[in-house]
Every structure is written in C-alpha cells, then in structure tokens.
Amino acid sequence: MTQKEALSILKTGANVFLTGEPGSGKTHTINEYVAYLRAKGTEPAITASTGIAATHIGGMTIHSWSGIGIKTHLDEYELDRISSTKYIVKRVMSARILIIDEISMLPPNALSMIDAVCREIKQNSAPFGGLQVVLVGDFFQLPPIVKGDREKGEQTIFVDNSEPRFAYDSEAWKRSKLVVCYLTEQHRQDDSKYLALLSAVRKNTFSSEHLSHIKTRIITGDRAPTGIPKLFAHNIDVNRVNDEILSKLPGKAEVFAMSSSGHEVLVGALKRGCLSPEKLYLKTGTAVMFTKNNPKEGYVNGSLGVVEKISDCPIVKLRNGRRVEVRALTWAVEEGGKILARITQVPLRLAWAITVHKSQGMSLDEAVMDLRDVFEYGQGYVALSRVRRLSGLYLLGWNERAFQVHPAVLAEDMEFRLASEEANTVFGKIGASQLKAMHTNFIHAQTHKL
C-alpha cells in the first residue's frame, strides 16, 4: 500500500494499524494526517509508547496521556481514580482521534488499560470510547521490554511463549477492528542487495548467501572509520566510548545546559525521551549527531557532523560540507494548541556511539555496529536497517541473535500483509466522489461533537 492510499483510508475515520518496513514512511504518513486534521480544525491526541518516539512526533507518552503511568493492571479503584482526575478527564473527553506510535513496544495489558480508561471517561462502550484509534509501528522492531537479569541490569529475550507479549494479543486490539495499512514503498535503503538482505532477516530466510555479504563488511576495532556513529547493544559501551574519545580531544569542554518549563512530570518525560543530554559537553573536533529535524537549516534527526568552532553556539560542519550554526531548539508537549511542558537544548549529541534502542527511527548514511552482545529479538534488525546501503555498514561482530526476529511475529506479519491487500482492494472499489464524501463526513462529525 502506498502512503497516499493509507492517508486516504485514515481520512475516512477508520481505526487503522499503520505498519511497514523501516524506511517505508510511517512517521511521514502520520505527520501528513496530523497536518490535514489540524488544517480542518481537529486536534488529534498524539502519543507514543516511549519517550524517544514521543519527542519525534511532538507528543507525549501514551502512559502519561491516559494516566496509567507504570501500572501493569487496573482494578476498579484505580480505574475510578484515573477517570475522576480532572486533567485526564478533560484530555480524554476533548479527544476525537488517538494516535499511538511505536505500538510494537506497548504490552497488550497496557493497550487494554488505555481502552478501559477511554471507555470509562467517555461513558461509551465502543472500543476506546468511540475514538478513532491509529496504531503505528512495526512488530519486527523492538518489542515490549521484559526485565531480565536484575544483577546485570539488562533486558533479556522473552522465552515464555505462554504469556501474550504484543499489543495485537490484546482484546482491545481485536475489538477495534483495525484496518491494516501495510506500507510497501521504501524511502531509506537505495541498495537492492542490501534491501534483499534486510527482507531476508525479516522473513526468516537469512541464508549463507546473505551472510557472505555481511562478512564483506567485517572490520577490526582499530580500522573503524572515525566520525561516524557506533551502535552498541548496551549503554555501558556507549558511555565508555563517548567519554574516552571526548577526553582525548585537546582543550576544555564547553557545557550547554538544557532549560525547561511546565508540568514537572511532563518535563521529566521530555528529558527522558530527548536524545540530547541535559548537559552537553562539546569540544572542537567532537563528532556529533543532530537529534531533531530542521530541514530549513539543512539537517534532520540522525544527520552527522563535526564541531569546527564553539562561540555562542556550536558551528558544525555537516558530512556534505555545509556549515551550520546550531542554535538551541525546543521539544514540547502540546494539547489543544496549548504548551504543557517544554525543554530547550542544542539539538546535538555525541556521535561516536549510541545504543540500538535509541537509534530506532533514525536514518544513517554510515555506522559501525557491534552486534556481539545483542540480547533481544529485532535488535540486530533495527540496527542493520538504520543504514541506507551495504557500503555504509561496518561490523565489529555479531552473535546468533543478530539476524533473528521474533518467531511469533512472522506468522502475524503474513496476516497483516493479507489484511492490507484486502483493505486496499475494498477501498479501491470506492469511487473518488464517495471517498471524498466519507472524508468530509468524518471531519464534520469531529468538529460538531460537543
């Protein structure tokens, strides 16, 4: 399905699961839909399952929006308490469309709790209290976090297949009768050989032939290219590499401190989701990565460069040779056109190393990857799919998990593809004038609700 076809289905007001391979344009499609709704006088509730994803789309976490926080279940008392909290009631009652990004990282019980909160507050037994719900994500990417070995402080592979893990296992998902829009265009990778390799990982058909291509990209640590990000499975490796390299650069580091205002809880969520640190230490020669989109200035989230000079703000030379005076930008949580919280920081982070988890959603020209300590299904796939072509991949090593995706998702993905093809056929038979009338009627219904 193309982005245009998916957008047309979204405009009808149908509940939608928007999915597709990395680089297929899921976020772009949602941004187009949000812009359309706002132009028509309707403000959607924009949320995501993680703080990082929320900052990418200018929303808040679904846990904050719904009031469920870190709860793993709701009893009658908790449901009554949430549905009696004024600001949550106001938020849910004013919502007409609910968007949840990175749905792959939301456990099924959390989706059920959100559904229960919406139905209780709106006093409407329909799924999510009658909201149009748009779930966005790719289940082949990082799944919901499962706490593992507490001594190591890491997450581990989920092994108990008797317990439902994914949002599509939720009764709320099933009751919502979601139209599946599976995007099939590719806007990131431009290397047919590499695309075939990624597709093989995704379809569990990764073979010795694909591995032979991977082996051509093996390097040793001392031969790793400089000035491009290194992706690691664990934070401890990221911090070690960044701190070591920064300390070796001459001179004293300049410090850029983050400022904030607004609701304390929302500010905290923004800080956790922002890829730029609260205190950014930079020196001339620092390899940096941009953490926010600013096409007007010539950079996007994931753009790479080197700090050439620091005065009032860093002067960064991009990989294409362009120099950018990097001014501080703002990340904000908005609701109904009102800013509830904001943080302001120079949109940079050290680019020598980053975790695979924090790389999700980025597009990179090149990256050095160490996949020897991959511990989660989809983690290797997420890392590999960040780069645009095989020639931009430099591998320090891998383990047996690096090319594996969750087995439960394989069968489900086939169902999603078939459902998307069926939806495309059904909506394709609707005449242009009738489809336009459906779009108009949906917007009219939203703008005339009390």
N, C-alpha and C positions, 0 to 999 in steps of 0.2 A: 504494500500500500504506500502511496506517495504521501508526503506531508500535506499537500493540497487536499487530497481525499480525506485524510484523517481530520483536518481542520474543518472540513465541511460537515463531517459527522459530529464533531464536538459542538458545532453551532446549532445542531438540532436539539440540544439539551439532553441527549442520551448519556447514560452512565458509561464511562469509557475506561478501558485499560489500554494505555498507550505504551507500546513496547517496541523493541527493535535492537539490533546490534549496536555496540559502541560506535559513535560517529554517524548514526542514522538520522540525527536531528530531533531527538525527543524534546530536549530543552528548548530548541528553537521553535518547535511547533507550539509548545505551551506558551512561550513568550508571545507568539503571534496571536494565540487565542486570548490571552490576558489583555493585550493591546486592543483587540477587537471588542472585548467586553467593556473595557473602560471607555472606548470611543462611543459605545452605545449607552453609557450611563450606569453600567453594572460593575460593581467592585467584587471580584472573587476573593475567597479566602485562600491565600497561597501558603502552603505548608510543605514540610519535608520531614522525612524520618530521622534525619541527622542535622546537626547544626551547620556542618560544612555545606551540605546540599541546600539548606535554607538560605545561607548567605548568597549562594549562586543565583537563586531565583528571587531574592528580595522579600523573603517571607520569614515565618517563624517555624519552630518545630511543631509537629502535629501534637506532641505531648503537651507543650505549653498551650497551644490553641484550644485544645479540648479539655484541659485541666486534669488529665490523667497522670501527668508527671511520670514518675518512675514506677508506678504501680504495675503489678503483674495480674491483678484481678480486681473486680469491683463487687462489693457486697451492696445491699440495699442502702446501708447507712452512707457509704462513700458516694454512691450514685446520687443520693438525695443531697449530700453536702455540695457536690460539684454543681448539680442542677439548681442549687439555691445561691450560688456565688454570683453576685451581680455582674461583674465584668465578663464572666464566662457566658452567662445568660444573654447579655447584650450582644456579645460577639457571635454566638451561635444563632440567635434569633435574627440578626441582621444579615446572616449569610444566605446566599442563594446557590452558590457554586463552591464546592470544596475541592481543591487540588492538593494531592499528596504526592510529592516527588520522592524518588528512591524508595519505592514501595518494597523492593526486594529486601530491605533491611528492617522492615517492620514485621514483628511477630504476629501470628494470627490472633492471639488473645488481645493484643493492643488494638487491632482493627475492630474487633468485636466490642471493645470498651468504648471506642470512639463512636461507633454506631449506636450503642446504648445511650451515651450522653446526648447525642443529637436527637434521638427519638424522644427521650425524656424531656428535654428542654423545649422542643417544638411541639410536644404532645401530639406526635404524629407517628403512627406505627409503620409507615413506609420506611424502607432502608435509609438510614442516615437522616431520618425525619423529613424525607422528601427533597433533600438537597440533590442537585446534580453532583455526582462524585466522579472525579477524574483521577485515576491512579496511574502513576508514571514510573517506569523503571524496567529493569532487565534482570530476571531471576538468575541468569548465568553470572551476574556480577556478585559483589559481596553480599552474603546472606546475613540474617539477623545474628547479632553477637551472642555467643554462648560462652559463659565463663567456664574456664577450664582449670588448669593447674594454678591454684592461687599462689603457690610458692614462687612460680616463675612469673606470675602476673601477666600471663598471656591468655589469648583465646585459643581454643583447640577445635579440631574437626568434630563436627556433630556426628555421633555414631549411633544414637538411639533412634532408629527409624520408626519405633512405635509411637513416638511423640510428634505431632504436627509441628512443622517449623516455619512454613512460609505463609504469607498473607492469603494466598489462594486457598489455603486449607480452612480459612475462617468461614463460618456460616454467613457472616455479614457480606463477604465476597460473593458467595453463591446467591444470596437473596437479592443482591444488587443488579443481577442480570446484565453484567458489563458487556458492552460491545468491544471486541478486541480489535485494536488498530495496530497492526504489526508493520512498522516502517521498514521498507526494504531498500531505500536509497542509501548510498554511502558518501559521506562528506568529509571523512577523516583520512582513511587509507587511500593512497593512489598507486599502490603497488599490487598488481594482480596476484603475484606469487605469495606475497605476504597476506593478502586477503584470504587466499585459499588456505593458508596455514592456520589463520585465526578461526576460519569457519570449521576446519577440521577439529580444532580444540573444542569448539562449541558443540559440534555434533558427535563428539567422542569417536572420531575416526582418525585421530592423530596417529600417524604411521612412521615407519623408519625413513620414508622419503621426506616427510616434514621435518623429522629430527635432523636429517642431513643438512637441511637449510639452516636450522638452528645452530648446528655445530660450526657453520662457517662464521658465526658471529661471536665465538668464544674469544675472550681476551684474558690476560692476567692483570692483576690489580695495578702493576707498575706501568702497564700500557694503556690504561683507561684514559680516554680523551679528557682534557681539562675544560672547565667552563660549561659543562652540560650536567644535568641532574643525575644523581644516583638514586635508584629506587631500592629500598630495603623492606623486609617484612616487619622489622621491629624498630620501635622508637629509639632504643638504646644505641643502635648502629647509626641512625640518622644524626642523633645529637653528638655522638663521638666524632663523626666525620666533619660535620659543620664546625664544631668548636675547634678541632685540631687545625683545620685549614685556615680559619679566620685568625687564630692566634699566631700563625706563621707569617701573616702579612705584616709589613712594616707599619709603624705608626700606631697612634691611639685610636680606638674605635669611637665613632660618633654615635650617640644614642638618640633614637627617635621614639618618643613615648606616645602611646595611644591615649586619646582622651575619650570620654564617654558622658552620656547624659540619658536620663529617662528611667523607666522602671527597672529596679535593681535585678530582678530575676531575668528579664529580657536582655538586659545589658550583659549579664553573665552568659546567656545562651549565645549572644552575638560574638562575644570574645572567644568562646569555645569553638565556634564554627568558623571564625576568621582564620585564614591561613597565614596572615601577617601576625607576628607576635606582639604582645603588649609592649615589649621593649625590643626595638630593632637595632642591632649593633652592626654598623657598616664601616668599612674602610675602603680607600681607593684600591681597586682591583678585586673587590668582592663579586663573586658570581651570584647573580640574583634572578629570581623568578617573579613575574608580576602575578598578583593574586586577585585581580579584578579586571573586568572588561572596560576598555576605554578606546573604542575604535577611532574616535576623533583624534586622539593623541598617538595612534598607531600601535597600540598594544592590547592584548587580551589576556585573560586568565591562562597562565602557562607560558607566556612569552618569556624568552630568556635574554639576558644581557649582562654587562659588566659595569660596575660603578667606575666612572672615569674621574669624577670630581665630586666633592661634597662642599656645598656652601650653605645657603639657607635650606636647600633640599638636594637630594642626590641627582647627579647628572648621569644617566645610564645610556650606554651605547648598546643598541639592540643588535641581534645577530645579522640583520640586514644592513647594518652600518648607520642607521638613523640614531640620532641622539635625542633623548627625551629628558626634559626637566620634570622630575617626578614629584608632583605636589600631593599632599595628603588628600585622601578621598573618604567618603562616608559610607558605612554599612548601616542600614536602618531597618527597623520593623515598623511597617505601616499597617494601619487598619482603618478602613473607611476614609482614606485620604489624610489621616492624622498620624504623625510620627510618635510612636510609643516609646521607642528607645533608639539610640544611635551610638556608634563608635566611629572615631576618626583616626586614621593611621596612614602612613605612606604605604601604598599597595605593593609592597615587596616582601620577600622572604629570602633567606639564604638558599641558594640553588644547588649547592654541592650535593645535598642529599635530602630525600623526602620519603615518607612511608608510602607503601602501595595504597593503603586506605585513604590517605589524604590526596593521592593523585587521581582518584576516581573523578571523572568529569573533565579532566584536562586533556589537551591535545599537544603533543610534543614532537618536535622535529627529530630530536635525538635523546637517548637516555642510556645510561649504564645501569644494568639491573643485576642484583644479586638475589637469585631465587632459590638459594640453597636452604633457606630456613622458612620457606612457605609453609603455612600451617593450616590454611583454610581453603576449602573448595572455592574456585573462582578467583583466588588471589593472583595466581600466575596469569590467568586470562585477562584480568583487569590491567595488570602491569604491561603485558605484551601489547594490548590494544591501545595503550596510550600513544605509541609512536606511529607515524604515518606510513613508514616503509621499512623493509628489512634492513636497508643500508643504515638506518638510524638507530639500530639496535646493537648494543654491546653487552654481552652476557658474561658475568663472572662465574656463573654456575647455576645449577638447579637441582631440585630433588624430585622424587616421583610424583609429588602433589602438584608440581608447577603446571602440568598440562592436563589437569583433571578438573572437570566441572561436576557439580552435584548430580549424582545419578537420578535422583527423584525429579530433577528439573528437566531432564532430557525428554521424558515421556510427556510431561506437561507442556513443554515447548511445542511439540508437534501438534497438540490440541489447540494451542494459541494460534499457530500458523493457519490451521484449517478454519478456525473460527474467524480469523481476519479475512481470509479469502471469501468465506460465505458472506460476511458483512459487506465486503466490497461489492459483491455481486448484487446483494439486496439493495443497497443504497445506489448502486449504479443504474438500477432499473427505474429509479425515481426521476421523473422529469425535472429539468432545471427550474421551471417556474414553481413546481410543487415544493422542491427543496428550498427555494428561496422563501416561500411562504412559511415553511417549517422554521427556518431561521428567524424570520420576523416574529412569528407567534411565540417562540421561546423567549426572545428578548422582551416582547410586550408583556408576557406573563411575569417576568422577573421585575420589571420596572413598575408594575402595577400591584405588586404584592404589598401588603401592609407591613 
